[in-house]
Amino acid sequence: MAPLMDWAADTYGEQLRVGKLEVDGNPSTRDAYEVQGIPTLILYRGGEVVARHEGAIAKPQLQAFLDANL
């Protein structure tokens, strides 16, 4: 897992589960999740998308994104 995602999993503990999918090897899943850019971060709550971010993100922006949406 990417270092920032490791950091997010460690920092947000019970609030967040982190998974990773290699989209190049899974085009049908990529299309189902409408991934347009890599990396793509999708947050779900109760099975519904609550936020998404596509493209690179620095740690301060990731923290702000997670704080705003968790």
C-alpha positions as CSV (number, residue, x, y, z in Angstrom):
1,M,0.0,0.0,0.0
2,A,1.2,3.5,-0.7
3,P,2.8,5.3,2.3
4,L,0.1,7.9,2.5
5,M,-2.6,5.2,2.6
6,D,-0.7,3.5,5.3
7,W,-0.5,6.8,7.2
8,A,-4.3,7.3,6.7
9,A,-5.1,3.7,7.9
10,D,-2.9,4.2,11.0
11,T,-4.1,7.7,11.8
12,Y,-7.8,7.2,11.3
13,G,-8.0,3.6,12.7
14,E,-11.6,2.6,13.3
15,Q,-13.0,5.4,11.2
16,L,-11.4,4.2,7.9
17,R,-10.6,1.0,6.1
18,V,-8.2,1.3,3.2
19,G,-8.2,-1.0,0.2
20,K,-6.2,-0.9,-3.0
21,L,-7.2,-2.0,-6.5
22,E,-4.8,-2.2,-9.5
23,V,-7.1,-0.8,-12.2
24,D,-4.9,-1.7,-15.2
25,G,-5.5,-5.4,-14.5
26,N,-9.2,-4.9,-13.6
27,P,-10.8,-2.8,-16.4
28,S,-14.4,-3.9,-15.7
29,T,-14.0,-2.8,-12.0
30,R,-12.3,0.4,-13.1
31,D,-15.2,1.2,-15.4
32,A,-17.8,0.2,-12.7
33,Y,-16.2,2.7,-10.3
34,E,-15.9,5.3,-13.1
35,V,-12.2,5.8,-12.4
36,Q,-10.9,8.5,-14.8
37,G,-7.6,9.4,-13.1
38,I,-5.0,7.5,-11.1
39,P,-4.8,7.5,-8.2
40,T,-8.5,7.7,-7.3
41,L,-9.7,7.9,-3.7
42,I,-13.3,7.0,-3.1
43,L,-14.9,7.3,0.4
44,Y,-18.0,5.3,1.2
45,R,-20.4,5.4,4.1
46,G,-23.1,2.8,4.3
47,G,-22.3,1.6,0.8
48,E,-22.8,5.1,-0.7
49,V,-20.1,7.3,-2.1
50,V,-19.7,10.4,0.1
51,A,-16.6,11.9,-1.6
52,R,-13.9,11.2,-4.2
53,H,-10.6,12.6,-5.3
54,E,-8.7,11.9,-8.5
55,G,-5.1,12.6,-9.0
56,A,-2.1,12.9,-6.7
57,I,-2.6,14.4,-3.3
58,A,-0.2,15.6,-0.6
59,K,-0.5,14.6,3.0
60,P,-2.0,18.0,4.2
61,Q,-4.6,17.9,1.5
62,L,-5.4,14.2,2.2
63,Q,-5.8,14.9,5.9
64,A,-8.1,17.9,5.2
65,F,-10.1,15.7,2.7
66,L,-10.5,12.9,5.3
67,D,-11.3,15.3,8.1
68,A,-14.0,16.9,6.0
69,N,-15.6,13.7,4.9
70,L,-15.3,11.2,7.8
